[in-house]
Amino acid sequence: MSRVEAVESAVSPSGQPDIGTPAVEATGLTKKYSSQVAVGGVSFAIPEGSFLSLLGPSGCGKTTTLRMLAGLERPDSGEIRIAGKVMSSSTSRTFVPPHKRRIGFVHQSYGLWPHMDVYRHLMYPLQQRKVTREERDRRVREVLAMVRLDALAERYPNELSGGQQQRVSLGRALVQDPDVLLLDEPLSNLDAALRGEMGVELRRLQRVSGSTAVYVTHDRLEALSLSDYLIVMSDGLVVEFGRPQDIYELPATEFSAQFVAGAVALPATVIAPDGDGFAVTVGESKLLVSQLRESTRSAAHRGGSMALAIRPDRIRVQKAGPSAQANTVSAAVTGVVYYGSHYDVDVEGHDFGHLMCRVQADQDERFAPGDAVQVVLPREDLVLVEKGKGGAEPEI
């Protein structure tokens, strides 16, 4: 099965992942502050027990979307359903307040009270909900064991490490037995090593608890490693929605290719179909490309301006000389940076301008600024994508 077939077989005719009955469903969510559109018509649905990440740069609307799911922001229009129940609807004028939604919210800051020990932090939300003393104690002990803090139940926040404080915050959300766990960049205050460790722990806790999770992050590696589903956002819009590996391997837009896959993108002009792919020009060079999403095929058949995306590790660099390989262009090395396992080699070409290539450190050839080289862009690794973010701006 090709990459295209693998991606398209996992997507419904509507272009959304085929997920069955949704646990969280948002339809046409919009939110404006004065004349500024924060969220402009966001729609998605995810199944029970899944992990969804909202990924995008700062100010793209991902936290506002999360706060609307929580009931902390009231949408200007659209509808939210959680576990099949309407939480918010501009049509029926329904709005369920946060404390009546079965959600757990984990903020970017831990939000721990210095005068409460770990046990009391987890007990507090159950007290607010008038849960009986026996049931409170049972649930708190159960969640303390789940988040591996049962030996630290009597400690106060200033006696805990950053990772332990984060687990208290997660435990406080999980103890409420939420239908949906909402997480707003909960790992951003941790150092890099602990962030990776806590990401694994967070995913374990989500699976053990069985909660559906919606997670906000601007870190693409977090989103790729944690998620079952991924929404890429920009300027309040959903750019792409699908499985992380599908968007990484076969993006539909230039924005997703760069932001999610770390790909480089070259402006290209489609000139003609070529077998199962297309012939394009980049500057004066003619290249062949095989990979593209079915959703972009009609745009490709119309011809004209699109973009070619390729991940830096898929580009091959070799010393200049005679070559019969297709998709080979001439360039000159402008810079080399060593990263241990690989080199990032910057090249400049007449047709494509600047390009960053990733060369494994164990490769025999070495490059230096000023070297004349040939850059090979394998047909099977090029992806034809829509320029920019694709689609159209909604009218609000």
N, C-alpha and C positions, 0 to 999 in steps of 0.2 A: 504494500500500500504506500503510495506517495505521500509526501507531506501535505499536499493539497487535499487528497482524499481523506487523510486522517483528521485534518481540521474540519473539513466540511461535513464529514459523517457525524461529528459531535454537535452540529449546529442545526437548529430547526429551520424550516423554510422562512420564518420571520427574521432570521439572522441572529436570534438569541440562542444561548445554549438550551438544549432539550433537557429540562430539569424535573419534569413531573409536577407534582403539587407543591407550590411555593410555601416556605415558612415565613419569608419576608417578601413583600411585594410593594414596589413604589411605582406609581403611574403619573407621569407628567408633573413631577414636583418642581415648583418654581418658588424663588424667594428673592425679593428685592429689598435693598436698603436705600431709601430715597430713590434716586434715579439709577442706582447701581445694581445690575443684575448679579446676584451672588450664585444662584443656581437657576439654570434656564431650561427646564423641561426634562429632568432626569427620570428615567424609567429603568427598572430591572426587577428580576425575581430570582430567588435562590431557594434550594430545597432545604428541608429540615436537617440539622446536624452538619451543615456545610460551613466553610470558612471563606468569607468574601473580603477582599481588600479593595479599598478605594485609594487609588494611587494617582498622584499628580503633584505638580509644584505648589509652593505656597500661594494661597489666594485663589486656588482653582475651584473651590466650593465643596471640597470633600468633608471638612468638619461641619459646615453648615448643613450638608445632607445628613450627616450622622446625628446632629442635634435635632433635626426635624423628625428622624426616626424615634428619638428619645422623647419627643414632646417638649424639648427645651426651646424650640423655635416653632412657630406656627406657619405652615406653608401658605403662600398667597394663593396657590392653586395646586390641584393634584390630589392624589389619594395615597394613603399608606395602609397596608393590611399586615398584621402580625398574627401568625397562627390562624389565618382565615378571618380574623375579626378586624373591622374597620377602626383604625386609630385616629385617622384624620381624613376628612373629605371636604373639599370646597363645594362640591355639588350638593351634598346632604347637610352641609354645615356642621359636621361631626368633628369633635375634638376631644380626645381622651387625655386628661392631664398626665404628666410623667409618673406620679405615684400610683396611678391605676393601670399602668402598663407593666406587663411582666417582663421587665428588662433589667439588666445589670449594666452599669456604666462605669468604665474605668478611664479616668482622666489622665492627661499627660503628666500632671503633677500627682504625687501619690495621695495627697489630701488626707493625711493621717493627723489625728489629734494627739498632741504631746502628753496629755493627761490620761490617755487610755492605753491599756496594754493590748496585746494582740487579740486575746480572747474577747475583750469588750468591743474591739473594733468590729469583729464579726457578729457579735450578739446584737449590736445597736440596731441595724435595720430590721431585725426580727422583732425586737421590742416595739419599734414603731408600727409594725404590722399586727401587733397584739397576738403574736404567736405564744403558745403556752410555754411555761418555764421548761418542762420536760422536753418538748419538741425543740425548743431553742437550743438546749444543751446538746441534744442528739445531733442536730444539724451542724452546729458549730464544731463539735468534735470530729464529725465526719469530714467536713471541709478542711479543717486544720490538718488532718492526715493527708487529704488529697493534695494540698499545697505544700506539704512537708514542713509544717510549722508547729506540729503538736508538741515538740520539745521546747518551743519558744513561746508558748501561750502567755506566759506572765511577763514577757519583756515589753518595754516601751519603745517607741519609734527611734529614739536616740541611741538605743542599744542594739539596733539592727543595721545590717549592711544595706546598700541600695537594692540589691536583688531580693533580699528578704522583705524590705518595705514594699517592693513591687508585688510580691506574692501576697502580702497582707491586703493590698488594694484589690488584687484579683479574687482573693478569698472572700472579701466583703461583698463583691458582686455575685460570686457563685453561690454563696450561702442563701441567697434569695430564690434559688431555683428558677432562674429566668428562662423565658422562651428564647430571648435573644440577648447575647452579650455584645455590648457596644464598646469599642476600644479606640480611644483617640490618642494615637502616637504614644502608647504606654511605655515604650522602650527607649524613647529619645533621650532621656536623662541618664542613661547608663553608658559606661564606656564600651568601646567596640567589642572587646572579648566577652564581657558580661551580657551585652545585647544579644550576641549570637546564642549564648547559653540559655538566656531567658526566652528567646524566641522558640527554641526547642521545647522548653518547659511550658510555655503558653499553649503551644499546639497540643501537647500531651494533655494538659488540663481541659482544653476545649473538647478533645475527643472523649476523655473519661467522663466529663459531665454531660456530654450529649447535647450541649447548647449549640444553637446556631450563632455564629460570630460575624460581626461586621467590623472591620479593622481599618483605621485611617493611617496612612503612612506616605511619606515622600521618598522612602528608601526602596528602590526597585528590587534589591536583593532580598529584603524582608518580604516584600509582596510576592516574589516568585517562589520563595522557599516555604512560606506559610500557607498559601491560599489554595483553595479548590477552584475559586472563581476570582476574576480580576476585572475591575472597572478602571479604565484609564480616563482621567478627567483633565480638562483644561478650560479655563474661562467659564466655569459653571456648566459645562456640557460633558456628556459622555462621549469620548472619542472612540473607544472600543470596549466591548464587554465579551468575555469568554474565559476559557481556561488559560492559566498562565503560560503553559508550554506552547499553546497554539499561538498566542499573541507574540511570544518570544520568537518562535520559529518562523511564523508566517504572518507578520503584521499587515494591516490593511492601509495604514497611513504612515506618512513620513514622521509625524510626531511620535507615534507609538514605537516605530522602529528605533528612533533615537533614544526616547525616554525609557522604554522597557528593555530593549535588547542592546542598548549601547551601540547601535549600528551607525555607520556613516551613510550619508545619503547624497546622491549625485543628481542634479537636475538632468532630465532626459526627455527626449521627444520620441514618441512611438511612431514608427513609420509603416509597419506592416506586421500581420500575423506571421509566425514562423513555426509550423508544426503545432505543438501544444503550448507554445509560448509566443514571444514577440521579438521582432527586431527593433532596436532603438538606436538613437544616436546620442552620444554625449560629446558635445563639441563637434569635432569632425570625425570622431571615432564611432564606428558601428559596432554595437554589442548585441549579443543574443541573451535572452532571459527566459527561463522556464517557469519560475515560481511566482504565483500571485493568487490572492484570494478570489473566489468566484464573485464576491461582491464588487470587486474592482475590474472584473473582466469586461463589462460593458463600457466602462470608461476607457479601457485600453483599446477596445475595438473602434471607438470614436477617434482614436489617435490624439495627437497633440501633446501638451506638456504634462508629464508625470514625474516620478522620481524613482531612482534605483537605490535600494537599501542593501547593505551587506555588512555583516559583523567583521570587525577588524581582524579577528583570528582566522577568518575564512579567506582573506586576501593573501596571495602568494607574491613574494618579492624575490627577484633573482637578478644577478648581474646582467647588464645589457649584453646582447648578442643576438645572433639569428634565432628566430623562434617561429615554429609553425602552429603554436597553440592559439586557439580562438580566444577572443576577449582579452588580448594582451595589448597594453598601452605603455608608451615610454614615459619615464619620469626621472627626476633627480632627487636624491636624498637631501633633506634640509635639516634633519635632526634625529638623534638616536638617544633613547632613555632606557636604562637598564633597570628591571624590576625583579631580578632573581630568576624566576622561572621563564621570563620572556623579555623581549625588547619591544618597545613601541618605536616604530620607525616612521617618521614623518617624511612624506614625499610630495613633490610638486610636479604636476603635469600640465602640458599646454591645454589639453581638452577639459580637464576636470579640476584644475586648481589644486588646493591642498587636500591631502588624504592621509589618514593615520592608519597604519598597518601594524599588526601584532605578529611578531616572529618569535618562535620558540627558541630559548637560549641554547638548546642542544643542536640547533641547525648548524650545518658546517659553514655556510657562508656568513660572513660578517660585513656590516655596512657602516659607512662613515659619511658625514656630511660632504656633499659634492659628488658622491658616486652616481654614475649613470646606471639606472636600473630599468627592468621591465616589471610591470605590475600585472599580475594575472587575476582577473575577476571571473571565477568559474561560473558558467551559466547556471549550474544547479544550485549555487549559493546566492545568486542575485534574486532579490524579490522586487517585483514591480508594485509600487504603492502610490496612493493618491498623495499629491503634494499637500504640505501643511497638515491640517487636522482632518481634512475630508469633510464631506457633508456640508450643511448650510446652517447659518445662525438661525435660531428660532425667533419668531415674532412674539413679543411679550407686551 
